């Protein structure tokens, strides 16, 4: 009997080892895939130094058109946040759930893509835009938004850039929030009249934006539970 128990335990241990090994291999493969995809996309984006941003605000970006033509017609823009790994194209689709589990090439992957809320205007003509992305353990996609929970990081990383095919927008971040996924003020479009008052009273970190503009909310999971979200709010000009 003891010999039988030892054999059963050995088999169970081996099975657990195999499952763990397969999961680790699967994560490795998906991480490698995400890196390959990002590198292939970065070949489209020109190198733009911070000093040149002010010079390109009112011009178009042909590389967005190239991405839409060569890679995926759902690609409508590119988001870059200096000091983080956030440097990706984003998509717009009425079937945006598709991009929860697919990259911009249509390949199945747990990292998904950055994608706009289907109620947002793809050309950023609306007053409020939401862009979603996964909070990956390897800090890809929107995994680095959690860095803004540190007040010194928030203070020293004040913005980002949105590239569209016909315009370039500058983002000024003004709030870091943890909210529930059913928060009507954050996830409701159009915005409520008391939106800024709500954000100011709810945000973990807040600073007054330097001027008016359209609002962009970057949203990702907290990796704490299934119901809470990290939201980084920015004014888009």
Kinemage of the C-alpha trace (Angstrom):
@kinemage 1
@onewidth
@group {chain A} dominant
@subgroup {mainchain}
@vectorlist {calphas} color= white
{ca unk a 1} P 0.000 0.000 0.000
{ca unk a 2} L 2.787 2.407 0.910
{ca unk a 3} L 4.486 1.663 -2.382
{ca unk a 4} L 1.217 2.392 -4.214
{ca unk a 5} L 0.775 5.700 -2.372
{ca unk a 6} L 4.343 6.705 -3.241
{ca unk a 7} L 3.701 5.918 -6.909
{ca unk a 8} L 0.456 7.939 -6.903
{ca unk a 9} L 2.167 10.889 -5.243
{ca unk a 10} L 5.011 10.701 -7.753
{ca unk a 11} L 2.550 10.688 -10.640
{ca unk a 12} L 0.634 13.655 -9.185
{ca unk a 13} L 3.861 15.558 -8.614
{ca unk a 14} L 4.998 14.860 -12.162
{ca unk a 15} L 1.635 15.988 -13.539
{ca unk a 16} L 1.781 19.239 -11.552
{ca unk a 17} L 5.339 19.821 -12.742
{ca unk a 18} L 4.292 19.286 -16.350
{ca unk a 19} L 1.329 21.635 -16.024
{ca unk a 20} L 3.485 24.303 -14.385
{ca unk a 21} L 6.131 23.863 -17.045
{ca unk a 22} L 3.563 24.175 -19.824
{ca unk a 23} L 2.103 27.338 -18.259
{ca unk a 24} L 5.576 28.849 -17.953
{ca unk a 25} L 6.310 27.938 -21.580
{ca unk a 26} L 2.976 29.423 -22.675
{ca unk a 27} L 3.731 32.698 -20.858
{ca unk a 28} L 7.207 32.775 -22.397
{ca unk a 29} L 5.782 32.234 -25.879
{ca unk a 30} L 3.169 34.974 -25.457
{ca unk a 31} L 5.751 37.394 -24.069
{ca unk a 32} L 8.057 36.668 -26.996
{ca unk a 33} L 5.154 37.116 -29.406
{ca unk a 34} L 4.249 40.494 -27.889
{ca unk a 35} L 7.847 41.658 -28.223
{ca unk a 36} L 8.004 40.589 -31.875
{ca unk a 37} L 4.744 42.338 -32.666
{ca unk a 38} L 5.800 45.539 -30.927
{ca unk a 39} L 9.161 45.582 -32.686
{ca unk a 40} L 7.516 45.110 -36.072
{ca unk a 41} L 5.157 48.006 -35.350
{ca unk a 42} L 7.900 50.294 -34.059
{ca unk a 43} L 9.512 50.072 -37.474
{ca unk a 44} L 6.646 52.204 -38.757
{ca unk a 45} L 6.863 54.916 -36.115
{ca unk a 46} L 9.512 57.568 -36.761
{ca unk a 47} L 11.814 58.566 -33.914
{ca unk a 48} L 10.408 61.795 -32.515
{ca unk a 49} L 12.328 63.551 -29.770
{ca unk a 50} L 10.467 65.581 -27.112
{ca unk a 51} L 11.809 68.814 -28.553
{ca unk a 52} L 10.086 68.128 -31.862
{ca unk a 53} L 6.625 67.470 -30.438
{ca unk a 54} L 5.616 71.143 -30.490
{ca unk a 55} L 6.587 71.330 -34.152
{ca unk a 56} L 4.337 68.458 -35.270
{ca unk a 57} L 1.156 69.193 -33.328
{ca unk a 58} L -0.745 70.481 -36.373
{ca unk a 59} L 0.568 68.063 -38.982
{ca unk a 60} L -0.506 64.610 -40.006
{ca unk a 61} L 1.352 61.367 -39.468
{ca unk a 62} L 1.691 59.258 -42.621
{ca unk a 63} L 2.946 56.294 -40.606
{ca unk a 64} L -0.557 55.858 -39.137
{ca unk a 65} L -1.942 55.587 -42.658
{ca unk a 66} L 0.807 53.080 -43.489
{ca unk a 67} L -0.083 50.989 -40.421
{ca unk a 68} L -3.755 51.057 -41.349
{ca unk a 69} L -2.966 50.031 -44.919
{ca unk a 70} L -0.256 47.456 -44.265
{ca unk a 71} L -1.283 45.943 -40.926
{ca unk a 72} L -4.915 46.549 -39.970
{ca unk a 73} L -7.570 49.026 -41.065
{ca unk a 74} L -8.775 49.214 -37.422
{ca unk a 75} L -5.558 51.022 -36.413
{ca unk a 76} L -6.442 54.708 -35.963
{ca unk a 77} L -3.602 56.106 -33.859
{ca unk a 78} L -0.515 55.638 -31.727
{ca unk a 79} L -0.020 56.383 -28.016
{ca unk a 80} L 3.371 57.134 -26.491
{ca unk a 81} L 4.085 57.867 -22.812
{ca unk a 82} L 7.757 58.762 -22.182
{ca unk a 83} L 9.385 56.948 -19.269
{ca unk a 84} L 7.108 53.922 -19.653
{ca unk a 85} L 6.703 50.950 -21.978
{ca unk a 86} L 3.501 52.439 -23.372
{ca unk a 87} L 4.414 52.939 -27.027
{ca unk a 88} L 1.777 51.234 -29.147
{ca unk a 89} L -0.804 51.743 -31.867
{ca unk a 90} L -4.429 51.607 -30.788
{ca unk a 91} L -7.469 50.394 -32.662
{ca unk a 92} L -11.101 51.354 -33.048
{ca unk a 93} L -13.744 48.734 -33.739
{ca unk a 94} L -17.415 48.297 -32.920
{ca unk a 95} L -16.451 44.738 -31.994
{ca unk a 96} L -13.799 45.942 -29.584
{ca unk a 97} L -14.067 42.783 -27.435
{ca unk a 98} L -12.103 41.093 -30.206
{ca unk a 99} L -9.002 43.051 -29.234
{ca unk a 100} L -9.118 41.855 -25.659
{ca unk a 101} L -7.576 38.605 -26.902
{ca unk a 102} L -6.039 39.491 -30.283
{ca unk a 103} L -3.112 41.620 -31.365
{ca unk a 104} L -3.370 44.107 -34.219
{ca unk a 105} L -2.385 41.372 -36.697
{ca unk a 106} L -5.344 39.251 -35.609
{ca unk a 107} L -3.232 36.715 -33.727
{ca unk a 108} L -4.757 35.262 -30.558
{ca unk a 109} L -2.853 36.472 -27.479
{ca unk a 110} L -3.633 37.208 -23.837
{ca unk a 111} L -1.971 40.632 -24.107
{ca unk a 112} L -4.537 41.816 -26.656
{ca unk a 113} L -4.225 45.338 -28.085
{ca unk a 114} L -4.855 48.897 -27.004
{ca unk a 115} L -8.387 49.719 -28.122
{ca unk a 116} L -10.825 52.610 -27.917
{ca unk a 117} L -14.222 52.463 -26.286
{ca unk a 118} L -16.720 51.944 -29.095
{ca unk a 119} L -18.670 55.034 -27.948
{ca unk a 120} L -15.609 57.252 -28.401
{ca unk a 121} L -14.964 59.093 -31.661
{ca unk a 122} L -12.178 57.398 -33.601
{ca unk a 123} L -10.897 60.794 -34.794
{ca unk a 124} L -10.895 62.253 -31.240
{ca unk a 125} L -13.573 64.765 -32.236
{ca unk a 126} L -15.564 63.904 -29.114
{ca unk a 127} L -15.104 65.589 -25.765
{ca unk a 128} L -14.261 62.327 -23.989
{ca unk a 129} L -12.222 59.335 -25.160
{ca unk a 130} L -11.443 56.069 -23.370
{ca unk a 131} L -8.580 53.788 -24.387
{ca unk a 132} L -8.323 50.342 -22.780
{ca unk a 133} L -5.383 47.993 -22.440
{ca unk a 134} L -4.413 44.952 -20.384
{ca unk a 135} L -2.279 45.249 -17.257
{ca unk a 136} L 0.278 42.573 -18.135
{ca unk a 137} L 2.637 41.087 -15.554
{ca unk a 138} L 5.607 41.779 -17.824
{ca unk a 139} L 4.511 45.466 -17.898
{ca unk a 140} L 3.632 45.414 -21.580
{ca unk a 141} L 0.499 47.137 -22.923
{ca unk a 142} L -0.865 49.257 -20.009
{ca unk a 143} L 1.151 47.436 -17.331
{ca unk a 144} L 3.166 50.571 -16.577
{ca unk a 145} L 0.153 52.742 -15.721
{ca unk a 146} L 0.573 51.523 -12.144
{ca unk a 147} L 3.822 53.523 -12.009
{ca unk a 148} L 1.689 56.660 -11.738
{ca unk a 149} L 0.497 55.537 -8.302
{ca unk a 150} L 3.831 56.868 -7.063
{ca unk a 151} L 3.412 60.589 -6.522
{ca unk a 152} L 6.990 61.453 -7.448
{ca unk a 153} L 6.659 59.485 -10.690
{ca unk a 154} L 3.322 61.185 -11.389
{ca unk a 155} L 4.907 64.592 -10.776
{ca unk a 156} L 7.872 63.936 -13.065
{ca unk a 157} L 5.978 62.239 -15.911
{ca unk a 158} L 3.391 64.783 -16.863
{ca unk a 159} L 2.195 63.694 -20.267
{ca unk a 160} L 2.258 61.735 -23.476
{ca unk a 161} L 1.471 62.039 -27.166
{ca unk a 162} L -1.340 60.760 -29.379
{ca unk a 163} L -0.531 60.465 -33.085
{ca unk a 164} L -3.451 60.332 -35.533
{ca unk a 165} L -3.198 60.238 -39.296
{ca unk a 166} L -4.179 63.911 -39.592
{ca unk a 167} L -3.146 65.424 -36.253
{ca unk a 168} L -0.858 65.077 -33.243
{ca unk a 169} L -2.219 65.647 -29.754
{ca unk a 170} L -0.320 66.376 -26.573
{ca unk a 171} L -1.627 64.728 -23.382
{ca unk a 172} L -1.310 66.373 -19.976
{ca unk a 173} L -2.054 63.924 -17.153
{ca unk a 174} L -3.976 65.335 -14.231
{ca unk a 175} L -5.356 62.405 -12.209
{ca unk a 176} L -4.539 58.856 -11.152
{ca unk a 177} L -7.601 56.932 -10.034
{ca unk a 178} L -8.696 53.515 -8.780
{ca unk a 179} L -12.370 53.013 -9.617
{ca unk a 180} L -14.895 50.239 -10.041
{ca unk a 181} L -15.614 49.005 -13.533
{ca unk a 182} L -19.211 50.252 -13.264
{ca unk a 183} L -18.234 53.823 -12.353
{ca unk a 184} L -20.720 55.890 -14.358
{ca unk a 185} L -18.741 59.134 -14.185
{ca unk a 186} L -15.605 57.540 -15.642
{ca unk a 187} L -17.100 54.974 -18.005
{ca unk a 188} L -20.208 56.888 -19.000
{ca unk a 189} L -20.205 58.861 -22.248
{ca unk a 190} L -20.993 61.755 -22.546
{ca unk a 191} L -19.300 63.187 -19.494
{ca unk a 192} L -21.308 64.538 -16.590
{ca unk a 193} L -21.288 68.285 -15.897
{ca unk a 194} L -19.564 67.796 -12.528
{ca unk a 195} L -16.922 65.475 -13.995
{ca unk a 196} L -13.853 67.415 -12.799
{ca unk a 197} L -15.266 67.807 -9.305
{ca unk a 198} L -15.870 64.070 -9.147
{ca unk a 199} L -12.385 63.219 -10.415
{ca unk a 200} L -10.755 65.651 -7.998
{ca unk a 201} L -12.626 64.198 -5.026
{ca unk a 202} L -12.036 60.572 -6.048
{ca unk a 203} L -8.488 60.537 -7.458
{ca unk a 204} L -5.600 59.062 -5.506
{ca unk a 205} L -3.372 61.771 -7.040
{ca unk a 206} L -4.625 64.959 -8.672
{ca unk a 207} L -3.270 68.225 -10.031
{ca unk a 208} L -5.114 71.009 -11.782
{ca unk a 209} L -4.599 70.832 -15.557
{ca unk a 210} L -2.885 73.874 -17.015
{ca unk a 211} L -5.693 74.527 -19.468
{ca unk a 212} L -8.848 73.275 -21.089
{ca unk a 213} L -9.031 70.448 -23.575
{ca unk a 214} L -10.689 67.194 -24.460
{ca unk a 215} L -10.391 64.416 -21.901
{ca unk a 216} L -8.686 61.078 -22.512
{ca unk a 217} L -8.991 58.272 -19.963
{ca unk a 218} L -6.475 55.408 -20.095
{ca unk a 219} L -7.976 52.381 -18.371
{ca unk a 220} L -6.574 49.034 -17.254
{ca unk a 221} L -7.170 46.360 -14.614
{ca unk a 222} L -5.605 46.636 -11.178
{ca unk a 223} L -4.565 42.940 -11.030
{ca unk a 224} L -6.018 42.991 -7.493
{ca unk a 225} L -9.531 41.817 -8.302
{ca unk a 226} L -11.921 41.640 -11.235
{ca unk a 227} L -13.908 44.756 -10.387
{ca unk a 228} L -11.409 47.595 -9.958
{ca unk a 229} L -9.588 49.597 -12.610
{ca unk a 230} L -6.625 51.934 -12.836
{ca unk a 231} L -7.525 55.096 -14.740
{ca unk a 232} L -5.009 57.735 -15.821
{ca unk a 233} L -6.800 60.934 -16.860
{ca unk a 234} L -5.322 63.384 -19.325
{ca unk a 235} L -6.262 66.605 -21.066
{ca unk a 236} L -5.804 66.295 -24.815
{ca unk a 237} L -4.794 69.375 -26.832
